[in-house]
Amino acid sequence: MSTSLRKAVVIGASAGGVEALSSLLPHLPPDYCPVLVVIHLPPTKSSVLADLFHDKCRMRVVEAEDKAPIEAGTIYFAPPDYHLMVETDFTVALSNEAPVWFSRPSIDVLFETAADAYGAGLTGLILTGANEDGAAGLRRVMAQGGRGLIQSPETAYARLMPETALLLCPKALVRPLDRLAAELITEAA
């Protein structure tokens, strides 16, 4: 397995997430490790996130497809109404199992499956959001030896998600939104 596949970043966001991701994802270099993103979306609407970020980012941006191999240089967005999961063979899995924290896709589901696949090579990032999804998943990332990052609640559109993550993961690194991209790039070097 190449070095680039031994590392990955998972990101979770909800309320205010599109704006937060817009200030983060365009800064990542084209050869960066894979980035998998869950943002809470209405289940009945098609997602335009991949299209929205395609022109903004230097990395390739796609909506995740079931059984697709996870590749460096690519940002994968969870499709509406499907959990995005990482298999231990570093492929994408999509599931329509029950919502978690009233959400499908669930941040916890992505983070927990990615932690099992990547272990210490994973960085989990919790951004703005108005529910508690993601906190348990970030705890799993850190328990598996991965790195935890949290947007500082003061810079979040909705504080509940980062505050809850901080309660469950007090050793996670907390940074304002405008410093998170640099933190991710430094970690990957």
VOKE-595945 format. One record per residue: residue number from 1; chain; x, y, z negated of N, C-alpha, C, O, CB in turn. Coordinates in Angstrom, 2 decimals, padded with zeros to 5 digits. Each point is the difference from the previous one (the first is absolute). Glycine has a CB too. Layout:
residues N
   seq   mol      n.c1      n.c2      n.c3     ca.c1     ca.c2     ca.c3      c.c1      c.c2      c.c3      o.c1      o.c2      o.c3     cb.c1     cb.c2     cb.c3
   NUM     A         X         Y         Z         X         Y         Z         X         Y         Z         X         Y         Z         X         Y         Z
...
end
This chain:
residues 189
   seq   mol      n.c1      n.c2      n.c3     ca.c1     ca.c2     ca.c3      c.c1      c.c2      c.c3      o.c1      o.c2      o.c3     cb.c1     cb.c2     cb.c3
     1     A    000.85   -001.17    000.00   -000.85    001.17    000.00    000.89    001.24    000.00    000.99    000.06   -000.73   -002.84   -001.30   -000.49
     2     A    001.50    002.21    002.04    000.80    001.23    000.05   -000.17    000.80   -001.27   -001.00   -000.13   -000.70    000.79    000.17    003.19
     3     A    001.19    000.81   -002.77   -000.04    000.83   -001.20   -001.24    000.87   -000.02   -000.59    000.22   -001.06    003.07   -000.23    000.98
     4     A   -002.89    000.52    001.24   -001.15    000.91    000.04   -001.28   -000.69   -000.43   -000.92    000.65   -000.48    002.03    000.60    002.31
     5     A   -001.18   -002.59   -001.67   -001.20   -000.70   -000.43    000.03   -000.36   -001.47   -001.01   -000.46   -000.54    000.80   -000.42    002.83
     6     A    001.32    001.07   -002.94    000.07   -000.29   -001.43   -000.55    001.15   -000.83   -000.19   -000.13   -001.21    002.16   -001.31    001.63
     7     A   -002.23    002.56    000.23   -000.53    001.16   -000.70   -001.30    000.43    000.67   -000.19   -000.16    001.20    002.52    000.88   -001.89
     8     A   -003.20   -000.16   -000.12   -001.25    000.57    000.53   -000.50    001.02   -001.01    000.40    000.01   -001.16   -000.98   -002.14    002.44
     9     A   -000.32    002.98   -000.80   -000.67    000.98   -000.85   -001.50   -000.21    000.14   -000.51   -000.16    001.11    002.41    001.84   -000.86
    10     A   -002.61   -001.68   -001.37   -001.46   -000.03    000.01   -000.49    001.29   -000.64    000.53    000.46   -001.01   -000.59   -003.00    000.89
    11     A   -000.96    003.12    000.73   -000.54    001.28   -000.46   -001.49   -000.12   -000.17   -000.69   -000.58    000.85    002.52    001.84    000.31
    12     A   -002.34   -000.72   -002.26   -001.44    000.02   -000.25   -000.47    001.41   -000.27    000.64    000.76   -000.72   -000.53   -003.08   -000.17
    13     A   -001.26    002.66    001.49   -000.58    001.34   -000.18   -001.50   -000.09    000.13   -000.55   -000.95    000.56    002.64    002.04    000.34
    14     A   -002.75   -000.07   -001.42   -001.45    000.09    000.13   -000.33    001.47    000.28    000.47    000.56    000.99   -000.89   -002.56   -002.56
    15     A   -000.38    002.62    000.72   -000.42    001.39    000.22    001.22    000.91    000.18    000.88    000.03   -000.86   -002.98   -000.44   -000.50
    16     A    002.14    001.14    002.47    001.14    000.87    000.29    001.15   -000.72    000.67    001.04    000.60    000.23   -001.71    000.76   -002.14
    17     A    000.50   -002.63    002.22    001.08   -000.82    000.50    000.50    000.36    001.39    001.20   -000.09    000.26   -002.12   -001.67   -001.65
    18     A    000.03    002.16    002.28    000.44    000.34    001.36    000.97    001.18   -000.05    001.02   -000.01    000.68   -003.21   -000.83    000.28
    19     A    001.86    001.84   -001.76    000.88    001.16   -000.13    001.33   -000.39   -000.64    001.06    000.45    000.44   -003.07    001.03   -000.64
    20     A    001.96   -002.32   -000.82    001.24   -000.43   -000.66    000.88   -000.80    000.96    001.21    000.22    000.07   -002.41   -000.26   -002.29
    21     A    000.60   -000.88    002.95    000.76   -000.79    000.96    000.56    000.87    001.12    001.07   -000.29    000.54   -002.50   -001.69   -001.07
    22     A    000.71    003.03    000.89    000.46    000.92    001.06    001.27    000.74   -000.41    000.78    000.41    000.86   -003.14   -000.15   -000.10
    23     A    002.57   -000.09   -002.05    001.21    000.69   -000.44    001.14   -000.99   -000.30    001.10    000.41   -000.37   -002.54    001.42   -000.57
    24     A    001.17   -003.11    001.11    000.98   -001.03   -000.36    000.45   -000.82    001.22    001.20   -000.06    000.28   -002.24   -000.05   -002.54
    25     A    000.13   -000.51    002.95    000.34   -000.96    001.05    000.79    000.60    001.17    000.89   -000.67    000.52   -002.92   -000.55   -001.16
    26     A    001.74    002.45    001.09    000.77    000.54    001.13    001.50    000.17   -000.28    000.78    000.15    000.94   -002.85    001.00   -000.27
    27     A    002.48   -001.16   -001.92    001.41    000.19   -000.36    000.80   -001.30    000.05    001.23    000.04   -000.05   -001.93    001.86   -001.38
    28     A    000.04   -003.04    001.53    000.72   -001.27   -000.02    000.66   -000.24    001.36   -000.63    000.23    001.03   -000.98   -001.15   -002.75
    29     A    002.86    000.46    001.73    000.73   -000.20    001.26   -000.58   -001.17    000.80   -000.65   -000.88   -000.57    002.72    001.81   -000.51
    30     A   -001.84   -000.94    002.39   -000.61   -001.03    000.86    000.45   -001.42   -000.31   -000.72   -000.95    000.31    000.58    002.67    001.43
    31     A    001.31   -001.89   -002.35    000.50   -001.34   -000.31   -000.21   -000.38   -001.47    000.66   -000.91   -000.51    001.03    001.20    002.33
    32     A   -002.59    000.40   -002.48   -000.28   -000.25   -001.42   -000.63   -001.39   -000.18   -000.54   -000.57    000.94    000.23    003.07   -001.34
    33     A    000.39   -003.02   -000.80   -000.61   -001.30   -000.31   -001.52    000.06    000.21   -000.56    001.09    000.10    002.40   -001.57   -001.76
    34     A   -002.52   -000.66    001.74   -001.44    000.01    000.20   -000.72    000.73   -001.14    000.40   -000.09   -001.16   -000.20   -002.07    002.41
    35     A   -001.26    002.86   -000.89   -000.83    000.73   -000.96   -001.43   -000.48    000.19   -000.54    000.06    001.11    002.09    001.98   -001.12
    36     A   -002.17   -002.52   -001.06   -001.39   -000.45    000.06   -000.84    000.91   -000.87    000.34    000.27   -001.15    000.37   -002.67    001.56
    37     A   -001.82    002.88    000.14   -000.78    001.05   -000.65   -001.45   -000.43   -000.15   -000.63   -000.47    000.94    002.17    002.20    000.00
    38     A   -002.06   -001.56   -002.16   -001.44   -000.10   -000.24   -000.49    001.37   -000.41    000.50    000.60   -000.95   -000.35   -003.04    000.26
    39     A   -001.13    002.92    001.43   -000.71    001.20   -000.41   -001.48   -000.38    000.00   -000.49   -000.60    000.95    002.27    002.21    000.01
    40     A   -002.47   -001.26   -002.02   -001.41   -000.37   -000.11   -000.79    000.70    001.09    000.06    001.22    000.16    000.17   -001.56   -002.64
    41     A   -000.99   -000.46    003.23   -000.79    000.49    001.12   -001.43   -000.52   -000.12   -000.24   -001.05   -000.59    002.29    001.13    002.06
    42     A   -003.01    000.66   -000.91   -001.36   -000.54    000.03   -000.02   -001.28    000.86    000.58   -000.01    001.08   -001.56    002.34   -001.37
    43     A    000.32   -003.39   -000.18    000.05   -001.28    000.70   -000.73    000.01    001.35    000.28   -000.85    000.85   -000.13   -000.23   -003.06
    44     A   -001.04    002.00    002.42   -000.82   -000.03    001.21    000.56    000.85    001.14   -000.56    000.00    001.10   -001.38   -000.39   -002.55
    45     A    003.02    001.11    001.20    000.57    000.86    001.04    001.30   -000.59    000.52    000.76   -000.60   -000.76   -001.82    002.62   -000.29
    46     A    001.31   -001.86    002.34    001.28   -000.45    000.53    001.08    001.00   -000.46   -000.26    001.18   -000.19   -000.86   -002.30    002.21
    47     A    002.31    000.60   -002.18    001.10    000.83   -000.47    000.71    000.68    001.16    000.21   -000.59    001.06    000.08   -000.92   -003.03
    48     A    000.06    002.76    001.74    000.80    000.74    000.99    001.39    000.30   -000.56    000.74    000.79    000.57   -002.84    000.22    000.40
    49     A    002.44   -001.65   -002.09    001.27    000.31   -000.67    001.21   -000.29    000.88    000.91    000.82    000.08   -002.02   -001.32   -002.25
    50     A    001.13   -000.65    002.82    001.15   -000.32    000.85    000.13    001.03    001.12    001.11    000.45    000.30   -001.38   -002.90   -000.82
    51     A   -000.84    002.83    001.12    000.04    001.02    001.06    000.44    001.35   -000.56    000.79    000.70    000.61   -002.60   -001.92    000.62
    52     A    001.29    001.56   -002.39    000.31    001.29   -000.63    001.50    000.13   -000.28    000.59    001.05    000.22   -002.88   -001.02   -001.23
    53     A    002.89   -001.11    000.51    001.42    000.06   -000.38    000.94   -000.36    001.14    001.21    000.25   -000.10   -001.91   -000.82   -002.20
    54     A    000.20    000.00    003.36    000.86   -000.41    001.12    000.86    001.14    000.51    001.21   -000.17    000.18   -002.91   -001.53    000.45
    55     A    001.11    002.85   -000.39    000.75    001.13    000.56    000.80    000.77   -001.04    000.89    000.78    000.35   -002.65   -000.60    001.38
    56     A    001.46   -000.39   -003.01    000.70    000.72   -001.06    001.28   -000.70   -000.44    000.91    000.65   -000.51   -003.11    000.24   -000.23
    57     A    002.27   -002.20    000.93    001.06   -000.79   -000.61    001.05   -000.43    001.01   -000.29   -000.18    001.19   -001.33   -000.60   -002.87
    58     A    002.85    000.61    001.20    001.08   -000.53    000.82   -000.03   -001.52    000.03    000.55   -000.62    000.91    000.84    002.63   -001.45
    59     A   -002.02   -002.63   -000.46   -000.18   -001.45   -000.02   -001.20   -000.36    000.87   -000.87    000.83    000.27    001.87   -000.98   -002.60
    60     A   -001.03   -001.10    002.75   -001.17   -000.52    000.71   -001.14   -000.12   -001.02    000.24   -000.41   -001.13    001.20   -000.86    002.83
    61     A   -002.66    001.61   -001.31   -001.15   -000.02   -000.91   -001.09   -000.87    000.62   -000.41    000.21    001.14    000.97    002.10   -002.05
    62     A   -001.04   -003.30    000.13   -001.03   -000.91    000.49   -001.03   -000.27   -001.09    000.27    000.18   -001.19    001.38   -001.23    002.77
    63     A   -002.83    000.62   -001.15   -000.95   -000.58   -000.94    000.38   -001.47   -000.11    000.18   -000.68    001.01   -002.06    002.34   -000.43
    64     A    001.99   -002.15   -001.80    000.46   -001.37   -000.23   -000.93   -001.01    000.65   -001.23    000.15   -000.02    002.28    000.58   -002.13
    65     A   -000.45   -001.78    002.73   -000.75   -001.09    000.62    000.38   -001.31   -000.68    001.16   -000.23   -000.32   -001.28    001.46    002.53
    66     A   -000.87   -002.07   -002.42    000.20   -001.27   -000.67    001.08   -000.83    000.70    000.00   -000.12    001.23   -002.39    000.17   -001.99
    67     A    003.28   -000.61   -000.02    001.08   -000.89    000.45    001.14    000.69    000.74    000.90   -000.67    000.49   -002.61   -001.08   -000.36
    68     A    001.68    003.08   -000.03    001.08    000.72    000.68    001.26   -000.03   -000.87   -000.10    000.15   -001.22   -001.58    001.36    002.41
    69     A    002.85   -001.69   -000.58    001.24    000.07   -000.77    000.26    001.42   -000.48   -000.29    000.96    000.71    001.23   -002.88    000.61
    70     A   -000.42    002.04   -002.52    000.33    001.32   -000.56    001.39    000.37    000.48    000.96   -000.74   -000.22   -002.43    000.37   -001.84
    71     A    001.57    001.52    002.72    001.25    000.40    000.63    000.48    001.34   -000.53   -000.81    000.88   -000.33    000.17   -002.15    002.38
    72     A    001.95    001.42   -002.14    000.59    001.28   -000.39   -000.37    001.05    001.04   -000.29   -000.32    001.15    002.21   -000.84   -002.33
    73     A   -001.92    002.42    000.76   -000.31    001.09    000.90   -001.48    000.16    000.27   -000.39    000.72    000.93    002.58   -001.08    000.08
    74     A   -003.04   -000.30   -001.80   -001.44    000.01    000.24   -000.77    000.34   -001.27    000.32   -000.49   -001.09   -000.02   -001.21    002.92
    75     A   -001.31    002.54   -001.68   -000.95    000.32   -001.07   -001.29   -000.74    000.32   -000.55    000.14    001.09    001.60    002.17   -001.55
    76     A   -001.53   -003.10   -000.50   -001.22   -000.80    000.16   -001.10    000.59   -000.88    000.16    000.08   -001.22    001.19   -002.17    001.74
    77     A   -002.45    002.51    000.07   -001.16    000.46   -000.76   -001.01   -001.14   -000.12   -000.26   -000.71    000.96    000.62    003.08   -000.18
    78     A   -000.92   -002.52   -001.98   -001.06   -000.99   -000.20   -001.24    000.44    000.78   -000.38    001.17   -000.05    001.29   -001.78   -002.24
    79     A   -001.56   -000.32    003.00   -001.24    000.35    000.68   -001.15    000.14   -001.01    000.07   -000.56   -001.09    000.73   -000.64    003.16
    80     A   -001.83    001.95   -001.71   -001.14    000.15   -000.91   -000.64   -001.36   -000.32   -000.11   -000.87    000.86   -000.30    003.18    000.07
    81     A    000.01   -002.47   -002.18   -000.77   -001.15   -000.47    000.79   -001.31    000.00   -000.61   -001.08   -000.05   -001.40    002.23    000.89
    82     A    003.34   -001.10   -000.79    000.84   -001.19   -000.11    001.12    000.27   -000.98    000.63    001.06    000.01   -001.18   -001.74    002.36
    83     A    000.81   -000.31   -003.23    001.19    000.06   -000.83    001.21   -000.27    000.88   -000.03   -000.89    000.85   -001.25    000.13   -002.92
    84     A    002.34    001.52    001.87    001.27   -000.19    000.70    000.92   -000.75   -000.96    000.25    000.45   -001.11   -000.54    001.66    002.53
    85     A    000.80   -003.25   -000.96    000.86   -000.83   -000.84    001.28   -000.34    000.74    000.04    000.03    001.23   -002.05   -000.97   -002.41
    86     A    003.05    000.62    000.41    001.28   -000.43    000.56    000.18   -001.47   -000.34   -000.07   -000.40   -001.16    001.07    002.73    000.94
    87     A   -000.76   -003.14    001.26    000.27   -001.42   -000.21    001.49   -000.18   -000.31    000.81    000.88    000.30   -002.70   -001.54    001.27
    88     A    002.25   -000.46   -002.17    001.39   -000.23   -000.36    000.90   -000.21    001.21    001.23    000.00   -000.13   -002.03   -000.99   -002.00
    89     A    000.21    000.80    003.32    000.80   -000.09    001.22    000.10    001.38    000.69    000.40    000.09    001.16   -001.11   -002.51   -000.89
    90     A    000.35    003.47   -001.01    000.09    001.39    000.47   -000.88    000.25    001.23    000.41    000.62    000.98    001.92   -000.52   -001.88
    91     A   -003.55   -000.61    000.81   -001.03    000.33    000.97   -001.15    000.66   -000.74   -000.12   -000.10   -001.22    000.79   -001.83    002.74
    92     A   -001.52    002.59   -000.75   -001.18    000.67   -000.54   -001.13   -001.01   -000.12   -000.14   -000.88    000.85    000.85    003.10    000.16
    93     A   -001.50   -002.10   -002.06   -001.25   -000.76   -000.11   -001.09    001.00   -000.33    000.19    000.92   -000.80    001.00   -003.05    000.03
    94     A   -002.34    001.94    001.38   -001.17    000.83   -000.29   -001.07   -000.88   -000.62   -000.18   -001.15    000.40    000.71    002.74    001.51
    95     A   -001.24   -001.03   -002.88   -001.01   -000.77   -000.73   -001.22    000.86   -000.25    000.10    001.21   -000.23    001.69   -002.60   -000.85
    96     A   -002.95    000.76    001.12   -001.23    000.72   -000.37   -000.55   -000.52   -001.33   -001.21    000.02   -000.22    000.69    000.36    002.66
    97     A    001.42   -000.83   -003.31   -000.42   -000.41   -001.35   -000.58    001.19   -000.74    000.06    001.13    000.49    001.72   -002.92   -000.54
    98     A   -002.34    001.54   -001.11   -000.72    001.03   -000.76    000.85    001.25   -000.24    001.21   -000.10   -000.17   -002.52   -001.72   -000.93
    99     A    000.67    002.99    001.09    000.72    001.23   -000.32    000.64   -000.06   -001.39   -000.48   -000.71   -000.88   -001.10    001.98    002.36
   100     A    002.65   -000.53   -001.65    000.68    000.17   -001.28   -000.07    001.48   -000.33    000.35    000.84    000.83    001.23   -002.84   -000.45
   101     A   -002.04    002.34   -001.58   -000.24    001.39   -000.37   -000.93    000.67    001.03    000.20    001.16    000.38    002.07   -001.07   -001.52
   102     A   -003.27   -000.85    001.56   -000.99    000.48    000.97    000.61    000.32    001.36   -000.62    000.70    000.80   -000.70    000.20   -002.70
   103     A    002.51   -001.40    002.16    000.71    000.37    001.23    000.45   -001.23    000.78    000.55   -000.95   -000.55    000.20    003.05   -000.55
   104     A   -001.00   -002.06    002.39    000.56   -000.95    000.94    000.31    000.80    001.26   -000.91    000.32    000.76   -000.38   -002.33   -001.73
   105     A    002.55    002.33    001.19    001.22   -000.61   -000.54    000.33    000.48   -001.41   -000.35    001.10   -000.41    001.18   -001.27    002.74
   106     A   -000.16   -000.69   -003.06    000.42    000.29   -001.36    001.52    000.18   -000.05    000.75   -000.77    000.60   -002.71   -000.54   -001.52
   107     A    002.37    002.33    000.21    001.43    000.26   -000.21    000.61   -001.13   -000.82    001.09   -000.48    000.31   -001.48    002.98   -000.19
   108     A   -000.30   -002.93   -001.18    000.52   -001.08   -000.84    000.29   -001.26    000.82    001.04   -000.63   -000.19   -002.33    001.56   -001.76
   109     A    000.39   -001.30    002.84    000.18   -001.22    000.80    001.26    000.12    000.86    000.81   -000.94    000.05   -003.30    000.56   -000.02
   110     A    002.67    001.51    000.64    001.21    000.18    000.81    001.24   -000.07   -000.87    000.93   -000.74    000.31   -002.22    002.15    001.31
   111     A    001.33   -000.64   -002.70    001.20    000.07   -000.83    000.35   -001.36   -000.60    001.17   -000.39   -000.02   -001.70    002.78   -000.50
   112     A   -000.47   -003.12    000.04    000.27   -001.29   -000.65    000.53   -001.03    001.00    000.94   -000.73   -000.31   -002.74    001.23   -001.35
   113     A    001.22   -000.56    002.86    000.48   -000.98    000.98    001.37    000.40    000.54    000.85   -000.86    000.24   -003.22    000.32    000.39
   114     A    002.60    001.82   -000.44    001.31    000.47    000.47    001.07   -000.25   -001.07    001.14   -000.35    000.34   -002.27    002.11    001.08
   115     A    000.79   -001.59   -002.68    000.96   -000.26   -001.08    000.41   -001.46   -000.01    001.17   -000.32   -000.23   -002.19    002.17   -001.13
   116     A    000.08   -002.74    001.61    000.32   -001.43    000.03    000.91   -000.33    001.18    000.85   -000.89   -000.11   -003.04    000.38   -001.01
   117     A    002.02    001.21    002.25    000.80   -000.28    001.19    001.38    000.65   -000.07    001.00   -000.64    000.31   -003.11    000.46    001.00
   118     A    002.17    001.44   -001.72    001.25    000.77    000.08    000.79    000.05   -001.30    001.20    000.24    000.03   -002.30    001.11    001.70
   119     A    000.46   -001.58   -002.86    000.70    000.04   -001.28    000.71    001.32   -000.22   -000.61    001.06    000.11    000.90   -003.51    000.04
   120     A    001.01    002.39   -000.46    000.77    001.19   -000.33    000.22    000.92    001.20    000.45    001.13   -000.17    000.67   -002.45   -001.60
   121     A   -001.43    000.86    002.97    000.17    000.82    001.18   -001.17    000.91    000.30   -000.02    000.67    001.04    001.43   -002.45   -000.17
   122     A   -002.39    001.82   -001.75   -001.21    000.77    000.25   -000.02    001.29   -000.81    000.40    000.02   -001.16   -001.62   -002.14    001.64
   123     A    000.76    003.19    000.15   -000.30    001.25   -000.69   -001.50    000.24    000.12   -000.55   -000.03    001.10    002.88    001.00   -000.63
   124     A   -002.97   -000.72   -001.59   -001.43    000.32   -000.01   -000.18    001.47   -000.35    000.66    000.50   -000.92   -001.24   -002.86    000.27
   125     A   -000.30    003.05    001.37   -000.25    001.41   -000.22   -001.49    000.24   -000.15   -000.78   -000.34    000.88    002.84    000.94    000.42
   126     A   -002.44   -000.01   -002.41   -001.39    000.39   -000.25   -000.13    001.50    000.20    000.70    000.79   -000.62   -001.04   -002.70   -001.02
   127     A   -000.58    002.28    002.55   -000.29    001.40    000.27   -001.33    000.40   -000.62   -000.56   -000.74   -000.82    001.87    000.61    002.96
   128     A   -001.80    001.27   -001.77   -001.24    000.56   -000.49   -001.19   -000.95    000.14   -000.05   -000.79    000.95    000.95    003.03   -000.36
   129     A   -001.82   -002.17   -001.51   -001.20   -000.84    000.07   -000.87    000.15   -001.22    000.46    000.41   -001.07    000.80   -002.01    002.47
   130     A   -002.55    001.26   -001.24   -000.97    000.25   -001.06   -000.53   -001.28   -000.64   -001.07    000.02   -000.61    000.45    002.04    001.80
   131     A    001.36   -003.17   -001.08   -000.37   -001.18   -000.77    001.27   -000.68   -000.51    001.09    000.55    000.13   -003.22   -000.85    001.23
   132     A    001.99   -000.89   -001.93    001.13   -000.65   -000.65    000.70   -001.04    000.87    000.92   -000.68   -000.46   -002.07    001.07   -001.68
   133     A    000.74   -000.52    003.40    000.61   -000.96    000.90    001.49    000.33    000.17    000.38    001.17    000.13   -002.60   -001.51    001.07
   134     A    003.04   -000.68   -001.20    001.44    000.18    000.22    000.85   -000.12   -001.24    001.17   -000.37    000.10   -001.79    001.80    001.75
   135     A    000.09   -001.13   -003.01    000.80   -000.02   -001.22    000.49   -001.42   -000.33    001.18   -000.20   -000.29   -002.48    002.18   -000.56
   136     A    000.39   -002.95    000.90    000.39   -001.39   -000.29    000.96   -000.52    001.07    000.93   -000.74   -000.30   -003.13    000.35   -000.86
   137     A    001.96    000.78    002.40    000.89   -000.41    001.08    001.41    000.56   -000.15    000.98   -000.71    000.24   -002.95    000.57    001.24
   138     A    002.07    001.40   -001.89    001.31    000.60   -000.22    000.71   -000.70   -001.15    001.22   -000.20    000.04   -002.06    002.41    000.82
   139     A    000.09   -002.58   -001.89    000.59   -000.74   -001.12    000.59   -001.32    000.49    001.06   -000.41   -000.46   -002.71    001.48   -001.13
   140     A    000.96   -001.76    002.52    000.51   -001.26    000.56    001.27    000.26    000.80    000.96   -000.76   -000.10   -003.30   -000.17    000.19
   141     A    002.36    001.99    000.71    001.19    000.34    000.78    001.20    000.14   -000.94    001.07   -000.56    000.26   -002.48    001.74    001.48
   142     A    001.23   -000.45   -002.81    001.11    000.24   -000.93    000.36   -001.27   -000.78    001.18   -000.22   -000.29   -001.90    002.61    000.10
   143     A   -000.26   -003.21   -000.14    000.27   -001.25   -000.71    000.81   -000.97    000.87    000.75   -000.82   -000.53   -002.87    001.13   -000.77
   144     A    001.98   -000.21    002.62    000.74   -000.86    000.92    001.37    000.61    000.34    000.71   -000.52    000.86   -002.89   -000.31    000.09
   145     A    002.54    001.92   -001.61    001.31    000.61    000.21   -000.01    001.14    001.01    001.05    000.59    000.26   -000.08   -002.75   -000.83
   146     A   -002.13    002.47    001.13   -000.10    001.09    000.96   -000.01    001.36   -000.67    000.03    000.11   -001.23   -001.27   -001.63    002.74
   147     A    001.21    002.53   -000.69    000.08    001.39   -000.47   -001.39    000.63    000.02   -000.75   -000.18    000.96    003.12    000.37   -000.11
   148     A   -002.71    000.55   -001.88   -001.28    000.68   -000.08    000.15    001.51    000.11    000.82    000.59   -000.71   -001.67   -002.45   -000.69
   149     A    000.09    002.47    002.27   -000.04    001.45    000.16   -001.45    000.46   -000.15   -000.93   -000.67    000.44    002.96    000.65    001.10
   150     A   -002.19    001.17   -002.16   -001.33    000.56   -000.20    000.04    001.49    000.32    000.90    000.72   -000.43   -001.45   -002.44   -001.34
   151     A   -000.43    002.18    002.54   -000.13    001.44    000.24   -000.34    000.66   -001.33   -000.88   -000.47   -000.71    000.14    000.12    003.12
   152     A    001.43    001.43   -002.74   -000.30    000.67   -001.27   -001.46    000.46    000.03   -000.43    000.65    000.96    002.85    000.08   -001.24
   153     A   -003.17   -001.06   -000.77   -001.42    000.35   -000.01   -000.27    001.49    000.23   -001.03    000.36    000.57    000.70   -002.26   -002.12
   154     A    001.25    002.75    001.13   -000.20    001.45    000.18   -000.03    000.40    001.47   -000.58    001.03    000.34    001.72   -000.66   -002.53
   155     A   -000.52   -001.17    003.06    000.02    000.32    001.44   -001.04   -000.80    000.78   -000.07    000.11    001.23    002.50    000.42   -001.44
   156     A   -003.24   -001.32   -000.48   -000.98   -000.85    000.67   -001.34    000.72    000.15   -000.42    000.74   -000.89    001.56   -002.77   -000.04
   157     A   -001.78    001.80    002.06   -001.36    000.52    000.21   -000.94   -000.60   -001.04   -000.85    000.71   -000.55    001.30   -000.44    003.03
   158     A   -000.32   -001.57   -002.75   -000.78   -000.70   -001.02    001.00   -000.70   -000.92    000.80   -000.82    000.45   -002.82    000.49    001.11
   159     A    001.97    000.63   -002.84    001.03   -000.43   -000.94   -000.17   -001.40   -000.58    000.97   -000.58   -000.48   -000.75    002.94   -000.06
   160     A   -001.43   -002.93    000.59   -000.28   -001.23   -000.74    000.90   -001.16    000.43    000.51   -000.73   -000.84   -002.86    001.50    000.58
   161     A    002.53   -000.95    001.56    000.80   -001.14    000.46    001.46    000.11   -000.47    000.51   -000.96   -000.57   -002.01    000.77    002.57
   162     A    002.18    001.31   -001.79    001.37    000.07   -000.52    000.08   -000.03   -001.53    000.94   -000.57   -000.55   -000.36    001.86    002.58
   163     A   -001.54   -000.70   -002.70    000.02   -000.03   -001.47   -000.15   -001.43   -000.52    000.70   -000.39   -000.93   -001.66    002.71    000.87
   164     A    000.05   -003.09    000.65   -000.21   -001.39   -000.42    001.25   -000.84    000.29    000.41   -000.82   -000.82   -002.88    001.05    001.24
   165     A    003.07   -000.01    000.74    001.22   -000.73    000.34    001.11    000.32   -001.00    000.76   -000.89   -000.40   -001.41    000.91    002.83
   166     A    000.74    001.22   -002.82    001.03    000.41   -000.97   -000.24   -000.64   -001.37    000.95   -000.36   -000.69   -000.68    002.52    001.93
   167     A   -001.52   -002.30   -001.63   -000.31   -000.66   -001.27    000.44   -001.46    000.01    000.55   -000.49   -000.99   -002.49    002.03    000.69
   168     A    001.69   -002.24    001.41    000.37   -001.41    000.08    001.48   -000.20    000.35    000.56   -001.06   -000.29   -002.90    000.57    000.98
   169     A    002.96    001.49   -000.08    001.39   -000.12    000.47    000.82    001.20   -000.47    000.45    000.80    000.83   -001.22   -002.12    001.19
   170     A    000.98    001.46   -003.34    000.69    001.19   -000.50    001.45    000.12    000.47    000.58    001.08   -000.10   -002.06   -001.20   -001.86
   171     A    002.08   -000.96    002.46    001.38    000.08    000.48    000.09    000.34    001.49    001.10    000.09    000.54   -000.48   -001.74   -002.29
   172     A   -001.76    001.83    002.40    000.02    000.39    001.41    000.54    001.42    000.13   -000.11    000.81   -000.92   -001.85   -002.33    001.41
   173     A    002.53    001.80    000.65    000.54    001.33    000.29   -001.15    000.90    000.45   -000.74   -000.35    000.91    003.01   -000.62   -000.27
   174     A   -002.41    002.13   -001.26   -001.07    000.94    000.33    000.63    001.19    000.70    000.93    000.62   -000.51   -002.36   -001.35   -001.48
   175     A    000.90    001.06    003.17    000.53    001.10    000.80   -001.14    000.81    000.60   -001.06   -000.56    000.31    003.13   -000.77    000.19
   176     A   -001.87    002.64   -000.33   -001.00    000.79    000.72   -000.07   -000.45    001.45    000.95   -000.56    000.53   -000.55    002.52   -002.06
   177     A   -001.51   -001.72    002.16   -000.23   -000.46    001.36    001.11    000.43    000.95    000.42   -000.78    000.85   -002.86    000.86   -001.30
   178     A    002.91    001.14    000.31    001.00    000.50    000.95    001.39   -000.62   -000.18    000.91    000.28    000.80   -002.19    001.84   -000.75
   179     A    001.46   -002.96   -001.07    001.30   -000.67   -000.20   -000.06   -001.50    000.25    001.02   -000.69   -000.08   -000.45    002.45   -001.57
   180     A   -001.75   -002.27    001.95   -000.15   -001.45    000.15    000.67   -000.54    001.26    000.59   -001.08   -000.04   -002.72    001.25   -001.21
   181     A    002.05    000.55    002.35    000.63   -000.50    001.24    001.50   -000.13   -000.20    000.59   -001.01    000.38   -002.40    002.08    001.02
   182     A    002.44   -000.07   -001.99    001.45   -000.06   -000.24    000.33   -001.17   -000.93    001.02   -000.67    000.19   -000.84    003.16    000.13
   183     A   -001.01   -002.74   -001.31    000.21   -001.11   -000.92   -000.06   -001.34    000.73    000.81   -000.89   -000.25   -001.79    002.25   -001.60
   184     A    000.02   -001.50    002.76   -000.12   -001.24    000.77    001.19   -000.20    000.93    000.52   -001.11    000.12   -003.02    001.30   -000.24
   185     A    002.93    000.87    000.77    001.11   -000.10    000.95    001.30   -000.32   -000.73    000.79   -000.81    000.48   -001.94    002.44    001.05
   186     A    001.37   -001.02   -002.68    001.20   -000.25   -000.80    000.04   -001.45   -000.45    001.06   -000.64    000.02   -001.05    003.02   -000.79
   187     A   -001.15   -002.91    000.35   -000.07   -001.38   -000.49    000.33   -000.99    001.10    000.60   -001.04   -000.27   -002.32    001.73   -001.39
   188     A    001.34   -000.39    002.89    000.20   -000.96    001.09    001.45    000.01    000.50    000.41   -000.93    000.69   -002.81    001.23   -000.03
   189     A    003.15    000.73   -001.00    001.37    000.11    000.51    000.92   -001.05   -000.59    001.18   -000.04    000.33   -001.55    002.46   -000.02
end
